[in-house]
Amino acid sequence: MDDYYTNGRRRVFDFLIGFFGPGLIGYVLYALYMLLLSPSYPSYASNQFQVWAFIVAAILYLIVMIVPFKLGRRYIAVGAIAAVVVPLLIFGACLLVLAGLSLTNSLQ
């Protein structure tokens, strides 16, 4: 199963693909949508199209994440999970700092 990961570079590269890949793909798809489809659709159809496009993209993303995981390139999936968890941890740390600041200010 670890035949693909002969050195650390491949692990890091796959992790970075999983971490930054979904965001980059989302930006590229949104840019293509804005350039190609946005001027030709009225507002209601555009909103409806955006919702369906997001649902289809989310399903395709999940399928794309499962395939490398099954093929042994699990660091792509680990990077994708980290892309969700790390911002939540940073947000939680900021909340703790702000709560601590407000607690120390109220005690003075």
VMD Tcl script that draws the C-alpha trace (Angstrom):
set ca {
  {0.00 0.00 0.00}
  {2.89 2.38 0.65}
  {4.56 1.58 -2.67}
  {3.74 5.04 -3.99}
  {5.31 6.90 -1.07}
  {8.98 6.14 -1.60}
  {10.11 9.48 -0.12}
  {8.73 12.31 1.99}
  {8.29 14.66 -0.98}
  {5.41 12.63 -2.35}
  {3.66 12.64 1.02}
  {4.04 16.39 1.36}
  {2.93 16.97 -2.25}
  {-0.17 14.81 -1.81}
  {-0.98 16.52 1.50}
  {-0.73 19.94 -0.19}
  {-2.95 18.75 -3.04}
  {-5.56 17.69 -0.51}
  {-5.19 20.88 1.57}
  {-5.18 23.53 -1.18}
  {-6.74 21.61 -4.08}
  {-10.43 22.02 -3.23}
  {-10.09 25.77 -2.73}
  {-8.17 26.24 -5.95}
  {-10.63 24.11 -7.88}
  {-13.50 26.10 -6.39}
  {-11.93 29.42 -7.38}
  {-11.23 28.22 -10.90}
  {-14.76 26.87 -11.35}
  {-16.28 30.07 -9.97}
  {-14.12 32.20 -12.28}
  {-15.18 30.10 -15.26}
  {-18.79 30.39 -14.20}
  {-18.56 34.16 -13.88}
  {-16.81 34.54 -17.22}
  {-18.92 32.16 -19.26}
  {-22.37 31.75 -17.75}
  {-23.14 34.72 -15.53}
  {-23.83 37.34 -18.23}
  {-26.19 35.05 -20.15}
  {-28.48 33.96 -17.28}
  {-31.11 36.02 -15.51}
  {-30.78 36.38 -11.74}
  {-33.23 33.63 -10.68}
  {-31.88 31.04 -13.10}
  {-28.37 31.98 -12.07}
  {-29.10 31.42 -8.39}
  {-30.78 28.12 -9.11}
  {-27.87 27.06 -11.28}
  {-25.39 28.01 -8.55}
  {-27.18 25.82 -6.01}
  {-27.27 22.81 -8.31}
  {-23.69 23.37 -9.43}
  {-22.59 23.46 -5.78}
  {-24.43 20.23 -4.98}
  {-22.95 18.45 -7.99}
  {-19.47 19.81 -7.22}
  {-19.73 18.64 -3.59}
  {-20.74 15.13 -4.68}
  {-17.96 14.99 -7.28}
  {-15.46 16.25 -4.70}
  {-16.41 13.48 -2.30}
  {-16.03 10.88 -5.04}
  {-12.66 12.35 -6.06}
  {-11.47 12.23 -2.44}
  {-12.51 8.60 -2.01}
  {-10.70 7.32 -5.10}
  {-7.13 8.35 -4.08}
  {-7.79 7.11 -0.56}
  {-8.73 3.69 -1.92}
  {-5.75 3.67 -4.29}
  {-3.30 4.15 -1.44}
  {-2.69 7.89 -1.76}
  {-4.23 8.58 1.61}
  {-2.31 11.82 2.23}
  {-4.61 13.58 -0.23}
  {-7.56 12.66 1.97}
  {-5.60 13.61 5.10}
  {-4.88 17.02 3.58}
  {-8.55 17.53 2.74}
  {-9.55 16.67 6.30}
  {-6.87 19.02 7.64}
  {-8.21 21.79 5.39}
  {-11.49 21.56 7.31}
  {-10.08 21.03 10.80}
  {-7.27 23.62 10.86}
  {-9.50 26.68 10.27}
  {-11.88 25.44 12.95}
  {-9.01 25.10 15.41}
  {-7.76 28.60 14.59}
  {-11.27 29.99 15.04}
  {-11.61 28.21 18.39}
  {-8.24 29.54 19.54}
  {-9.28 33.08 18.59}
  {-12.52 32.68 20.54}
  {-10.59 31.50 23.58}
  {-8.22 34.47 23.35}
  {-11.09 36.93 22.98}
  {-12.99 35.32 25.85}
  {-9.86 35.46 27.99}
  {-9.33 39.12 27.15}
  {-12.88 40.00 28.05}
  {-12.61 38.00 31.28}
  {-9.42 39.79 32.35}
  {-10.89 43.19 31.48}
  {-13.98 42.52 33.58}
  {-11.93 41.50 36.62}
  {-10.05 44.79 36.77}
}
mol new
graphics top color blue
foreach p $ca { graphics top sphere $p radius 0.5 }
foreach p [lrange $ca 0 end-1] q [lrange $ca 1 end] { graphics top cylinder $p $q radius 0.2 }
display resetview
